[in-house]
Amino acid sequence: MRLFAALAMVVSLVACGTIENASDGTRMQVQGPYLLMSGTITSRTPATFARHLAENRRIDTVVLGQIDGSIDAAATHRMGRQIRAAGLATELRANSVVDSGGVELFIAGAKRRMAPGAVLRVHSWRNGYREGSSYPRQSPKHQMTRRYMAEMLGNDGFYWFTLQAAPSDRIHKMTADEIRRYGLLTRP
């Protein structure tokens, strides 16, 4: 009976994403001054990141490879603020594909570089069955991410763009013009 109860608990945890969020879904590797990162941002990612920074004082750039998003927006913002506070650059290489919450992490760089061929993709968020774009602009549901993006970019225009770019079950590949318009890259 205890085995059945334990198994039922594991199944329910998997169903709600708790086990997934309890492990770090990212892979990080240090190469000289670069911290290479790929995977999914979870609640554990900021702690892993902080450990790498503490152990490798030469890191000055976070290179995002294949980032399929985040399952914890607060953790993404926490790590983004760590990146900004440390004055680190963020970089996308030619084969980088960065989606959703990964884009929120990218904009945290004090300097942000993107090689030709790299891709940034965005979409709206969903709360249960309701799209983020369906909430009135004054809704408290917008505040956490809207404020974070304004903090990183100087205004919240990019936040409102992401809500309209694609619904939560689709994704929009940003054009060079959109990337320029919302100031996602810094000048050399």
N, C-alpha and C positions, 0 to 999 in steps of 0.2 A: 504494500500500500504506500509506503514512504517513497519507493522508487517511482510509482505512478504520480504522486504529488510533485516530486522533484522534476519529473519529465514534463508535467503540465506547466510548472512554473517556467522552465526553460522555453517551452513553446510560446508561452504568453510573452515572455521577455523578447524573444526573437520577433514576434509579431508586432510589437510596439517599437522596435528599433533600439531597445535599451542595451542589449548585448553589443550590437553594432557600435553604439556610441560609447560603450565602456572600454573599447579597444581603440588604439590609435589607427585610423584608417589611412594614414599617410606614411610614405616612405621618405626618409631624409638621409642624405649622404653629404658629407663635407668633402670638398675638393679645393684645397687652398683657401682663398677668400670667399668661395661660393658655397652656399647651402642649397643643394639640389633637392627639390620637393615634388612629390607626385602623390596622387590618391585622392581620398575623401577627407575633408576636414571634420573632425569629431571633437567632443568635449575634452579629449586628452591631448589634442594636437598642440595647444599652447604650451603645456608643460614639457612636452618632448622638445619643442622648439627652444624654450628657455634653457633646457639642459644642454642642447647643442651649442647655444650661444655662450653659456658659462664655460663649457669645455673647450671652445675654439674661439679665442678672442680675435682671431684674424678675419672672421666672417664679416664681410661688408655688403654682400649681395645675396638676396634670396632669389633663386632661379626656379620659376614655376614651370613644370613640364606638362604632364597630363593631369589636370585637376578637374575632377568631375563634379565639384561642388562641395557643399557643406550640409551636414545634418544637424548643425548646432550654430545658429547665427551669432549667439552671444560669444561663443568660443572663437569664431572667426574674427569678430570685432576686437576681442581681447588680444588675439595674436596680431592683428593689424596695428593696434595701438603699441604693442611691443616693438614691432618693426619700425614704426614712426619714431617712437621715443629713442630707439637705438640709432636713428639716423641711417638705417640701412636702405639700400637701393633694392628695387625689384626688377626682374628681367624676364623676358620671354624670348626663347630661342626659336629658330625657324620651325622646329617641330612641336612647339608648345601649343596645346589646346586647353584653354582655361574657361571653365563654365561657371556661371552663377555665383555662388559664394566665393569661388576662387578669384573671380574678378574683384570682389570686395577686398580680398586679401592683396591683390596686385596693386590696387590704388593706394595702399598704405605706404608704398615706397617713398622715401624722401626724394629719390630720383627713380623714374620709371622708364624703362627701355623695352622696345619691342622689335625683334628682327623681322624682316620680310618673311612671310609665310606663316607667322604665328597667328593664332586665332583667339579672339575673345568672344564669348557667347553669353547672352543674358536672357532672362525671362522674369515674369511676375512670380510672386510667392503665393502660396495657398494656405488658408487656415481652415482645416476640415474640408468642407465642400465649397468654400467661398474664395474667389480670387482676390488677391491684394488690390487689384485695380478697381474692384467693386466697392471698396470702402470710401467714404467721403474723405477728402484731403485732411480734414481736421481730426480724423479718427486717431485715437491713441495707438492703434495697431501699426500705424506708419512710423511712429516716433523713433524707435530704436535704430532702424536701418537708415531712415532719412537723416537723422542727426549724425550718425557715423559717416555717411557719405559727404555731408556738408563739412564735417570736421576734416576729412581727408582731401576734399577737392575745393573747398571754399564756398560751395553752394550746394543745394539739394537737387539741381536740375537733372543730374544723372539718375537719381533715385526714381523720379517720376518717369523718366524715359524707360527704365527697365520694366516698370509696371505695364507700359503700353507696347513694348517691343514684341512680346509674345506671351501667351498664357502659360501657366505653370507646367502644363504637360507638353509644351513645345519649347523650342529654343531659337533665338535670333542671333545669327553671326553678324557682329558689328562691322560696319564699313569703315574705311579709313576716314571718311568725312565725319562719321559719328564719333569715332575715337578722338579726333581733333576737336570737334564741337564741344565735347564734354570734358576736355582737358585731361584725358587719361594718361597721356605721356608728358613728361617734363622735357624742357629744352636742354640740349647738351651743354 
